[in-house]
Amino acid sequence: MNTPVATEAARRRTFAIIAHPDAGKTTLTEKLLLKGGAIQLAGQVRAKGEGRRTRSDWMKIEQERGISVATSVMTFERDGLVFNLLDTPGHEDFSEDTYRTLSAVDAAVMVLDAAKGIESQTRKLFEVCRLRDIPIVTFINKMDREGRDPLDLLDEIEKTLALDVTPAAWPIGAGRDFRGVMDLREPSLRLLREGGDLHIPIAGLDDPALDREIPQHAATLREQVELVQGGFPEFDAEAFLHGTLTPVFFGSALRDFGVGHLLDGLAAMAPPPGRRTADARTVEPSEPKLTGFVFKVQANMDPQHRDRVAFLRICSGRLEKGMRLAQVRTGKQVPVNAPLFFFAKDRQVAEEAWPGDVVGIANHGTLRIGDTLTEGEPINFRGVPSFAPEHLRRPRLEDPMLAKKLKKALEELADEGVVQLFRPLDGSPPIVGVVGLLQVDVLGSRVKAEYGVPVGFENVQWDMLRWVTGEDRAAIERFTRIHRADCAEDHDGELVALFTSDWRRRRAEEEWPMLRFHAVREQHALEGS
C-alpha cells in the first residue's frame, strides 16, 4: 500500500538497547547518536545528564551509584531512515521500566561485554524479548580489551539463550591486538583506526588485500572465517523476525569502532513498525487513522516547570500538532498541542509524527501508563505490564501535617510508574510496592526533592500480593469480605490480595478455585473480568 503513512512507517526503525550494567550501553548509545548526527561531540549524552542532575536532586542517585534509572528516548535520521532509540535502565531494580519500554519497540540491540558474556540481567531482558518475539541484534562490545574467545561467546549465546547465531562480522585479533573485523555480509575489511574505522571492500577470503592490510592476521582470519561460515547458519530474515536467530556484530563503542556497522545492520535487517494486537482487532501501521499507547510517563524532567510528559508510541496513522485524541480509558479528549521529539539533549516540537515514532505529550496527570489514544475508535492495546512487586513498604511521615502532600506525591509517582500504590480496604494507610529496593531510595529522594516531604518507609506484615479476578462476582465479594484485612485496591481500583507467605498464597488458590490470582497484570487487561 503506497500511501504517505505506509511510506513513512517503512522508514522507521524503533529499537531498544538492553544490557547488563557496565556492558557499555551508555557509551554505545552516545556513539550511535554521534553517527546519526543527533549530537556533535561524543560525551554530550553524559554532559546532558550532568546538567540535568544539577537541576534535579533525585537524579543524584544516578550520579552516586553510577546507574541509569529512567528510560531515555532519542530520535535521529541517517541515510533516509528515522531511528527511534529507546535506552533503558541497566539496573535490575528498575526492570519494570525496561519491560514497559520493550512493549514499544520493534527490535532490540543486546550488548554483551566481550570478557563477561551473558550476565544475569541480560538473560532476564532477553526472556522478555522472547515472550514478545522481538528480533535481537547482538553487539559484542569491548573487543579492544582482554576477553573471551569469540567462538566461546557465540556458543554461550546458543546454549544459554537457546538462540541461533549468525556472525555478521568476524574479529581480527582481540584485546591489545584487536585490528578490526571482516564484514561477512559484503564482504569487506573494517579496520580499526583512530576515530573510527577504515572500510576496504574485498572480493573474498582469497583477496590479496588481506595479506597487504593485515599480514600478521590474514592466515588466522581465513581459517577462522571458513570455520565460522561452515559452522553457523546464514542470515535468515524470517528466523530473525521471529526472534529465534540473532546476527552478531563486534566492536568497541569506546573507540567508536563497529558502531556504524551496527547501524548499517539495523537499517538492513531490523523491521519497520508492524501490526499491533488490540483487544478488539489487529491494527496495521498503514491505517490512516491514528492509534497509539502510552508506555512511559516522566514527571519533572524540568523541575522549574513541573512538567509531566507521557511517551506515546504511535502504532498507525499520522499525528499532527494540534490534534485532539480520544483517551479510551476515560472517553475524554486529549489535546496534543505541542508533541515533542527528543534529540539527545534537545527537545523539539513535532509538526507531525508517524507509526514507529515516539512523541512526548505534556499533560497534567491525565495520561497514564497503558493508556490508548485514538481518533475515536474504542480499542485498547495490550502488552504494557505491571508485575507483582517483590517488596512492600508503608510510607512513614515525620510530619503528619504533610499527609495531603504525600498523598499527591504517591499518586503522581504511581502514575509515572516509579512505584506501585495500594490502598488497603480496611482504611489503613497506603502501601507502596517495588520490584527492587533501590526503587524505594529513588522514591524517597523524589518525594523529598520534588514535593518537599521527608518520608521514611517501614516494613509490613505481607511479603507478596496478587491481582484477583474471576467471572463469579459473588465469589469475589465473598473473598473480599472474609479477607478484608488482607485486601487492597491498586492505583486503577483493581482488587489485590496480600499474603504473608507463599504458602498462604497457594492455600488461597486451593480454597478459591473459582478465582484467579495473577502475578502480572497488563494495563486494562483485567478490567471487566
Residue pairs with C-beta under 8 A, 6 or more apart in sequence:
1 286
3 286
3 288
4 318
5 285
5 286
5 287
5 288
5 316
5 317
5 318
5 354
5 355
6 285
6 286
8 318
8 354
8 355
9 272
9 273
9 285
9 286
9 354
9 355
9 356
10 272
11 80
11 81
11 82
11 272
11 354
12 81
12 82
12 84
12 272
12 273
12 354
12 355
12 356
12 357
13 81
13 82
13 83
13 84
13 106
13 107
13 266
13 267
13 270
13 271
13 272
13 356
14 83
14 84
14 86
14 104
14 105
14 106
14 107
14 273
14 313
14 356
14 357
14 358
15 83
15 84
15 85
15 86
15 105
15 106
15 107
15 108
15 109
15 137
15 266
15 270
16 85
16 86
16 87
16 88
16 98
16 101
16 102
16 104
16 105
16 107
16 108
16 109
17 25
17 28
17 29
17 85
17 86
17 87
17 88
17 108
17 109
17 111
18 25
18 88
18 98
18 102
18 108
18 109
18 110
18 111
18 122
18 125
18 126
18 129
19 25
19 90
19 110
19 111
19 112
19 121
19 122
19 125
20 90
20 113
20 116
20 119
20 120
20 121
20 122
21 67
21 90
21 91
21 121
22 90
22 113
23 90
23 111
23 112
23 113
23 116
23 119
23 122
23 141
24 111
24 113
24 141
24 142
24 253
24 254
25 87
25 90
25 111
26 45
26 46
26 68
26 87
27 253
27 254
28 109
28 111
28 139
28 141
28 253
28 259
29 45
29 72
29 74
29 85
29 87
30 39
30 42
30 43
30 44
30 45
30 46
30 253
31 42
31 253
31 256
31 259
32 76
32 83
32 85
32 259
32 262
32 263
33 39
33 44
33 45
33 74
33 76
33 85
33 344
34 40
34 41
34 42
34 256
34 259
35 78
35 259
35 260
35 263
36 76
36 77
36 78
36 83
36 263
37 76
37 77
37 78
38 74
38 75
38 76
38 343
38 344
39 45
39 344
39 345
42 256
44 344
44 345
45 344
45 345
47 345
48 344
48 345
49 59
49 62
50 63
51 345
52 59
52 301
53 59
53 60
53 62
53 63
55 302
55 303
55 304
56 300
56 303
56 449
57 445
57 448
57 449
58 442
58 445
58 446
58 449
58 450
60 445
61 67
61 69
61 438
61 441
61 442
61 445
62 68
62 69
65 438
67 89
67 90
67 91
67 438
68 87
68 88
68 89
68 90
68 91
69 89
69 91
69 94
69 97
69 438
69 442
70 89
70 94
70 97
70 298
71 86
71 87
71 88
71 89
71 97
71 98
71 100
71 101
71 296
71 311
72 86
72 87
72 342
73 84
73 85
73 86
73 87
73 296
73 311
73 342
73 358
73 360
74 84
74 85
74 86
74 87
74 342
74 343
74 344
75 82
75 83
75 84
75 85
75 341
75 342
75 343
75 357
75 358
76 82
76 83
76 85
76 343
76 344
77 83
78 263
78 267
79 267
81 267
82 356
82 357
83 263
83 266
84 356
84 357
84 358
86 101
86 104
86 105
86 358
88 97
88 98
88 101
88 102
88 125
89 95
89 97
89 98
90 121
91 121
91 436
91 438
92 120
92 121
92 124
92 436
93 434
93 435
93 436
93 437
93 438
93 439
94 435
94 436
94 438
94 439
95 121
95 124
95 125
95 435
95 436
96 385
96 386
96 387
96 417
96 435
97 296
97 417
98 125
98 128
99 128
99 385
99 387
100 295
100 296
100 369
100 384
100 385
100 417
101 295
101 296
102 108
102 125
102 128
102 129
102 132
102 134
103 132
103 295
103 313
103 383
103 384
103 385
104 293
104 295
104 296
104 311
104 313
104 358
105 134
106 134
106 135
106 270
106 271
106 272
106 273
106 274
106 356
107 134
107 135
107 136
107 137
107 266
107 270
107 271
108 125
108 129
108 134
108 135
108 136
108 137
109 136
109 137
109 138
109 139
109 262
109 266
110 122
110 125
110 126
110 129
110 136
110 137
110 138
110 139
110 246
111 139
111 141
112 118
112 122
112 138
112 139
112 140
112 141
112 153
112 157
113 119
113 141
113 142
113 147
114 140
114 141
114 142
114 143
114 145
114 147
114 148
114 150
114 153
114 174
114 250
115 142
115 145
115 146
115 147
115 148
117 148
117 152
117 153
117 156
118 156
118 157
118 160
118 161
123 160
123 161
126 136
126 161
126 163
129 136
129 243
130 243
132 243
132 383
133 242
133 243
134 243
135 240
135 241
135 242
135 243
135 246
135 269
135 270
135 271
136 163
136 243
136 246
137 246
137 247
137 249
137 262
137 265
137 266
137 269
137 270
138 157
138 165
138 246
138 247
138 248
138 249
139 248
139 249
139 250
139 251
139 258
139 262
140 150
140 153
140 248
140 249
140 250
140 251
141 251
141 252
141 253
142 252
142 253
142 254
143 171
143 174
143 178
143 250
143 251
143 252
143 257
143 258
144 175
144 176
144 178
144 192
144 252
144 254
144 255
144 257
145 175
145 252
146 174
146 175
146 176
147 153
147 174
147 175
150 170
150 171
150 174
150 250
151 228
154 165
154 167
154 232
154 248
157 163
157 165
157 246
157 248
158 164
158 165
163 244
163 245
163 246
164 232
164 233
164 239
164 244
164 245
164 246
165 232
165 245
165 246
165 247
165 248
166 232
166 233
166 234
166 235
166 236
166 245
166 246
166 247
166 248
167 184
167 228
167 232
167 247
167 248
168 183
168 184
168 185
168 235
168 247
168 248
168 249
168 261
168 265
169 181
169 182
169 183
169 184
169 185
169 190
169 248
169 249
169 250
169 258
169 261
170 181
170 182
170 184
170 221
170 224
170 225
170 228
170 250
171 178
171 180
171 181
171 250
172 178
172 179
172 180
172 181
172 182
172 189
172 191
172 214
172 217
172 221
173 179
173 217
178 192
178 252
179 191
179 192
179 214
179 217
180 189
180 190
180 191
180 192
180 197
180 198
180 214
180 257
181 189
181 190
181 249
181 250
181 251
181 258
181 261
182 188
182 189
182 190
182 202
182 221
182 225
183 189
183 190
183 261
184 225
184 228
184 229
185 235
185 265
185 268
186 201
187 201
187 202
187 203
187 204
187 205
188 199
188 200
188 201
188 202
189 198
189 199
189 200
189 202
189 209
189 210
189 213
189 214
190 197
190 198
190 199
190 200
190 257
190 258
190 261
191 197
191 198
191 200
191 213
191 214
192 198
192 252
192 255
192 257
195 256
196 256
196 257
196 260
197 257
197 258
197 260
197 261
200 209
200 213
202 209
202 210
205 221
205 222
205 225
205 226
210 218
210 221
210 222
211 218
214 221
233 239
233 245
235 245
235 247
235 269
236 245
237 269
239 245
240 246
240 247
240 269
241 271
247 265
247 269
249 258
249 261
249 262
249 265
250 258
251 257
251 258
251 259
251 261
251 262
252 258
253 259
272 285
272 356
273 285
273 315
273 355
273 356
274 285
275 282
275 283
275 284
275 285
276 282
276 283
276 285
276 291
276 315
276 316
276 381
277 283
277 381
277 382
277 383
278 291
278 372
278 379
278 380
278 381
278 382
279 379
279 380
279 381
279 382
279 524
280 378
280 379
280 380
281 379
283 291
283 315
283 316
283 379
283 381
284 316
285 315
285 316
285 355
285 356
286 316
286 355
287 316
287 317
288 316
288 317
288 318
289 316
289 317
289 374
289 375
289 376
289 377
290 314
290 316
290 317
290 318
290 319
290 323
290 325
290 373
290 374
290 375
291 314
291 315
291 316
291 317
291 372
291 373
291 374
291 375
291 377
291 379
291 381
292 312
292 313
292 314
292 315
292 316
292 319
292 372
292 373
292 374
293 312
293 313
293 315
293 370
293 371
293 372
293 373
293 381
293 384
294 310
294 311
294 312
294 313
294 367
294 368
294 369
294 370
294 371
294 372
294 373
294 384
295 311
295 313
295 369
295 370
295 384
296 310
296 311
296 369
296 417
297 308
297 309
297 310
297 311
297 367
297 368
297 369
297 415
297 416
297 417
298 308
298 309
298 311
298 416
299 306
299 307
299 308
299 309
299 412
299 413
299 415
299 416
299 450
300 306
300 307
300 308
300 446
300 450
301 307
301 309
303 449
303 450
307 362
308 362
308 363
308 364
308 365
308 412
308 416
309 340
309 360
309 361
309 362
309 363
310 360
310 361
310 363
310 367
310 368
310 371
311 358
311 359
311 360
311 361
312 319
312 339
312 358
312 359
312 360
312 361
312 373
313 357
313 358
314 353
314 354
314 355
314 356
314 357
314 358
314 359
315 355
315 381
316 355
317 355
317 375
318 352
318 353
318 354
319 336
319 339
319 350
319 352
319 353
319 354
319 357
319 359
320 351
320 352
321 336
321 337
321 338
321 339
321 349
321 350
321 351
321 352
322 335
322 336
322 337
323 335
323 336
323 375
324 333
324 334
324 335
324 336
325 333
325 334
325 336
325 373
325 374
325 375
326 332
326 333
326 334
326 373
326 374
326 375
326 376
326 377
326 378
327 333
327 334
327 366
327 367
327 371
327 372
327 373
328 371
328 372
328 373
328 374
328 378
328 379
328 380
329 368
329 370
329 371
329 372
329 380
329 524
332 366
334 361
334 363
334 366
334 367
334 373
336 361
338 349
338 362
339 349
339 350
339 353
339 359
339 360
339 361
340 347
340 348
340 349
340 350
340 359
340 360
340 361
340 362
341 347
341 348
341 349
341 350
341 353
341 357
341 359
341 360
342 348
342 358
342 360
347 360
350 357
350 359
353 359
361 367
365 412
365 415
367 373
368 415
368 492
368 523
369 384
369 415
369 416
369 417
369 523
370 384
370 522
370 523
370 524
371 523
372 379
372 380
372 381
372 524
380 524
382 522
382 524
382 525
383 522
384 522
384 523
385 520
385 521
385 522
385 523
386 420
386 490
386 520
386 521
386 522
386 523
387 435
387 519
387 520
388 433
388 464
388 465
388 466
388 467
388 518
388 519
388 520
389 420
389 433
389 434
389 435
389 465
390 434
390 435
390 436
390 464
391 433
391 434
391 435
391 436
391 437
391 440
392 422
392 431
392 432
392 433
392 460
392 462
392 463
392 464
392 465
392 498
393 431
393 432
393 433
393 434
393 440
393 457
393 458
393 459
393 460
394 429
394 430
394 431
394 432
394 457
394 458
394 459
394 460
395 406
395 410
395 429
395 430
395 432
395 455
395 456
395 457
396 455
396 456
396 457
396 458
397 403
397 406
397 453
397 455
398 454
398 455
398 456
399 454
402 452
402 453
405 451
405 452
405 453
406 447
406 451
406 453
406 455
407 430
408 451
409 446
409 447
409 450
409 451
409 453
410 419
410 421
410 430
410 432
410 447
411 421
411 491
413 419
413 443
413 446
413 447
414 420
414 421
414 491
415 491
418 439
418 442
418 443
418 446
419 432
419 433
419 434
419 439
419 443
420 432
420 433
420 434
420 490
420 491
421 430
421 431
421 432
421 433
421 490
421 491
422 430
422 431
422 432
422 433
422 465
422 488
422 489
422 490
422 491
422 496
422 498
423 430
423 431
423 488
423 489
424 430
424 431
424 485
424 487
424 488
424 498
425 480
425 484
425 487
425 488
425 489
426 484
426 485
431 460
431 462
431 488
431 498
432 440
432 443
432 457
433 465
434 440
434 443
440 457
443 457
444 455
444 456
444 457
447 453
447 455
448 454
448 455
461 500
462 486
462 498
462 499
462 500
463 499
463 500
463 501
463 502
464 498
464 499
464 501
464 502
464 505
465 488
465 496
465 497
465 498
465 499
466 496
466 497
466 499
466 505
466 517
466 518
466 519
467 490
467 494
467 495
467 496
467 517
467 518
467 521
467 526
468 476
468 479
468 487
468 495
468 496
468 497
468 515
468 516
468 517
468 518
469 476
469 495
469 515
469 516
469 518
469 526
469 529
470 476
470 514
470 515
470 516
470 529
471 514
471 529
472 514
472 515
475 512
475 514
475 515
476 495
476 515
479 487
479 497
479 512
479 515
480 487
480 495
483 497
486 497
486 498
486 499
487 495
487 496
487 497
487 498
488 495
488 496
488 498
489 495
489 496
490 496
490 521
492 523
492 527
494 521
494 526
494 527
497 505
497 508
497 517
499 505
499 508
505 517
508 517
509 517
518 526
